[in-house]
Amino acid sequence: MSYIVAELMDAGLIHESGRRSGGRGQPAIELGIRADAAWTIGLHLDHRRVSGCVANLAGRVSARRHRTLPNRATSAQVRRSLLDVAGVLLASAPAGRPLGVGLAAVGPLDLARGSVVESSHTSRWGNEPLREPLADALGLNVFLENNITATAIGEYWHGRGQAFRNFLVIGFYGAGLGGGLFLRQRVYRGSGPNAAEFGHMPVADPGGGAVAVHVESLASLDALHRDLGTSSPDELDARLVAGDDALDRWLHVAARALAQAMASVDHLLDLDAIILTGHLSPAMLEALIERITAPREPLYMQGWHRRSELLVGREGADPVLLGAATLPVYDTLVTVPHGRVDTTSSGRTTGRTTGRPSGCPSGCLAG
């Protein structure tokens, strides 16, 4: 441990912040992170736009940019937008050491290709490599991750997740409803790595149909816009304050669907907390939580001793961007036993910690 501490101090990434006395032996040395010693870029790619930020090691954001994608964007247009946003952020980055770029993207992901798997929303750019072209153009390691898993990492390091060992983040981003899972204070990615696809959990059809439906068909941004028309967050907040009947009905339907899926997850994993976040306002998320509690309660088995706490995620900086910016640090420092690391025919590692053939665990920190 002393060698690791010495290396980090020599690199200027940590400092001695004091000494704590008590007990036998020499007083314990307290260490702190030099927040401004290094920085990262976080990028978020969804079906509609590319967003980005620059953040230091404490999660303080110094610059943001975004670019709307054209309708039916091609792979070339998506790569160009990623590079344009990243290039502007790179030019505005502060002094200090760059640790890499975190790319949080809509799922599911194909890590071997460094791409988003093709779907109806990504038909013209799905399956096309994104990670390595971006890394080659920027000259930095690029860490690819599912966007809600990245959000969960951001919540764990900088937000509400710091208080819990086991929690699920549910994110209202893009077209669907995503999930990011932490178990025993480590992100759980599964073998895909597409674990926690919360939006595809089956729930009862509120119309009484015999076939179950996916929860995201009732509780997601697409479902909200389908049922109520396209509204900005401010417009939704105004309708909420005014007691809009149509919005209230939508919230009750969405809450009942979420309650079913949450109770199932809780029985399977016995979580400490479930954190709601995304491109809905805190007021809208709180309104959902208020309506989830009653329909969730009778779904628990008799004698189930506790309920996961329902919370709204960190306010301020966009949670998914902050999570993306955290990826280069988290994936460098935290050993995660879950998930597989594949290689291409060229021999490049193609897990989250790749993009440049040199690798990152020592180079990013020791510089």
N, C-alpha and C positions, 0 to 999 in steps of 0.2 A: 504493500500500500504506500509506503514512504516513497518508493521510486515513482509511482504514478503521480503522487502529490508534487514531488519535485519537478517532474516533467511538465505538469500543468502550470506550476508557478514559473518555471523558466519560460514557458510559452506566453506568460502574461495573462492567462485565462482565469486564474484564481489568485486570491491574496489572503494574508493572515488578517483576520478581522478582530481578534482578541484572544484572551486566554480565560479558561474557566477553571476555577479552583474547586477543591473538594475531593475527599478520598485520599488515597496514598499516591505517592509518586509525583512526577512533574505535572503542573497544571495542563489540562487539555488545551490544545490549540484549536481555535475556531477559525474555519475557513469560509470565505465568501467568493462568489463569482464576480469577476470584473465584467459587468454587463456590457460595457462599451468596447471591450477588447476584441469583439468579433461580431459579425452580423450574418444574417441569412436572408434569402429571398423566398417568399411563399407565393405560390401560384395556385389558382383554383380554376379548373376547366369544367364547366357544365354544358348543357345542351345549347345555352343561349349566349354565353359570354365568357371571356377570360378576365380574371381579376388577379391583382398581385399586390404585394407589400414588401417593404424592407423592415426587418425587426432585429433588435439586439438580443443578447442572451437572457435578458429579463423580460422579453416579450413586449418591449416598448416599440411601437410602430412609428417609423420616421417618414415613410412615404407610401402612397397608395396610387394605383392606376387600374383602369379597367377598359376593356374594349368589347363592344357588342359584336357577336359573330353574325355574318350574313345568314339569311334563311337558306337552309340546305347547304351549309358550308362544306367545302371540300377539304380533304386532308391537307392540301397545300395552304389553304386559307387558315385552318386551325393552327398549323405549325407556325405560319407567319404571324398570327396574332399572339401566340405564346412568346415568340421571339421578340416581337415589338414591345410587348408589355415588360418582359424581363430586361430588355435592353435599356429602356427608359429608367427602370428601377436601378439597374446596375450603374448607370451614369450618375444617379443621385445618391448612391450609397455613401454612408459616412466613412470616416477613417476607421481602421481596424481590419481584422482578418476575415475574409469571406470563408464561411464554412460549407457553403453549397446552396442548392436550390431544392426546395420541397415542392413537388407537383401533386396536388390533390385533385383527383379526377372522378367524375361519375363512374360508377361501376356497372357491370363487373369488369375486372381487369385481367389482362394476360401479361404476367410479369416477364415471361420468356421473350415476348415481343416488345415489351415496354409500351403497351397499347391499351386502349379501351376496347372491350369486346363489342362487335357490331350489334346494334339493336335498331328498332324502328326510329329511334331518335338520333342515331349516329350512323345512318346507312351509308353516308358518303365519306366518312372518315374513321369509322370503327375498324379495328384490326390493323390500322396503319401505325407504324412505330412513331412514338412521340418522345420518349425519354432520351434515347441516344442522340437523335438529331439535335435536340435542345442542348444536351451536354456538350456535344462537339462544337456547336456554334458559340456557346458561352464560355467554354473552357473551365467549367465547374462540374462537380458531381451533382447529379440530379437524382432525387429520392422520390420514387413514384408510390402513391398510396391512394386507396379509396378515400373519397372526400369525407365521409362521416367517420371513418376510422381516424383520419387526420384530425378531425374536429375533437374526437374523444381524447387524443393525445394532447391537444391544446388545452382542453378542459382539465386534464390531469396535471399538467405542468403549471398552468396559469389561471385556472378557473375553479368551478365548483367541484370538480373531480378530485381535487387535492384532499378532500376530507374523507374519501372512501377508498376501500380496497377493491370492491366489486361493483361495477356500475355499467349501465347501458346509456349511450347517447342516442337520441332519436332526432334526426335532422330533416327539416323541411327545406330541401334544396332541389332545384331543377324540376324535373317532371314527376319524380316519385317521392318515396319516403325511405330514408336510409337509416342504418344503425351502425354504431361503433361500440365495441365491447372491451371492457377491462376486467380481468380476473386476477386476483391476488396482486394487484398493483402492476400488472403487465398487460399490454395490449394483446388481445386474442384475435388473430387473423384467420385461423383455420388453415387448411392445406391448400386452399385455392389461389390467392388469399382473400376470399370474399365472404368471410363469416359475418353474421349479424345483418343479413338482408331482411331487416324487420318489416319492410313494406310488403314483402311477399308472404307474410304469415296469413293463413286462412282464417277468416271470421265469418260469422253468420250473415247471410244476405238480409239487410233490413227490410227488403221488400217481401220477405217470406219465401224466397226461392229455395229449392231443395239443394242447390249447389252452392258451396261456400265461395266467397269472393276474397280477393286480396285486400288487406287493410288499407293499402295506399289508394285503392279505387274509391275509398270513402274519406280518407284523411290524408291529404297531400295538397300541394299548391295547385296541381292540375285539377284535382277534384274540386277545390275551392273555386277556381276560375270557371270550371265547367258548370257548376251549380249556381254561382252568383255573378258571373261575369268578371272580367278582368278589373281588379281594383288595386290601387297602390296600398302600401302599409298604412299610410296616413288616412286614406279613405276608409279602410277597414276599421281602424281605431275609432274614427268618427261614427261609423255605423254601430260599433260596439257600445260606445257611450250613449248613443241615441236609443239603444234598445231595439235595434232593427230585428224584426221578426224572422225574416229569411235567414239572416246571419245566425240568429239564436238557434233556429232549427238545424242549420248545417253544423254548428258546434256540438249540438246534442248527438247527432248521428255520428259525427267523427269521434266524439268522446266515447260513445258506446263501442265502436269498433276498436279504438285504441285500448279501452279497458279490457276487452277480451284478449287481445294479443299480449298486453302487459302481464295479465294474470298468468297466461301460459308461460311466458318467459320467467316470471318469478318462481313458479313451481319447478321449473327446470333448473334454474341457476341460483335461486335464493339470493337475490341481489340486495345491496345496501341502498342503491338509489337508481332512479331513471331520470335522466336530464333531457329536457326538451330544448331545442335550439333551431336556428335556421333563419330563413327569410320571412318569418312572421315576427311581429313586434312582441316585446315582453308582455304587453297587455293581452294580446291574442293568445299567447302561450299560457298565461295565467288563467284565462277564461276556459281553455281546454282542460287544464288541470282541475279546476273547480268542478267541472262536469264529469270528470273521469272517476272520481272517488266513489260516488254512490253506486254506479253500475259495476265497478270492479269488485267491491266488497263481497257480494254473494258468490262470486266465482271461486273464491279460495276454499280449499278443502278444510273440513272441520279439524280444528286443532292447529292449523297453520299459525305459527307463533308470532310472525311479524309481517309487515308490509314494506315494500321498497318505498323510500321517500321520493316524492315527485317534485322536481325542481326545474326552474328556468335557468338556462345556461348563462355563462358570463356575458355581461353587457359591455359595450364599448367597441373595440376592434372586432371586425367580422370574425366569428369563431373559427370558421373553416380556414381563413387566411392565416390566422395566428397558428392554427394547428399545422398548416402546411409549412410555415416558417420554422416550426419546432422540429420537423422531421429530420433535418440533417444532424441536429444535436441528439435527439432521442435515439435514432437508429445507429448512431455512432457509439453512444455510451451505454445503452441498455441492451443486454443480451436477452433475446426473446426465443424461447424454445419452440414456439409454434411456427408452422409454415415451412415451406421448402424453398431452397435456393437452387435455381436451375442455371445452366450455362448454354450459350449458343455455340455454334460450330467454330466460332472464332476464339472460344475460350474465355470470353468476357463473362464475368459474373452478371447475372441479370435479375437479382433480387432488388429490394428497395434501395440498397446502398450502392447502386451502380450508376453508370453513365460514362465514367472515365475509366480506362483500363487500369489505372494505378490503384484503384480502391480508395477507401476513405478512413478506416478506423484510426490509423496513425497519422496519415498526411493531413487530415482536416484539423487535427488538434495541435500537432507538433509543428506543422507548417514547414 
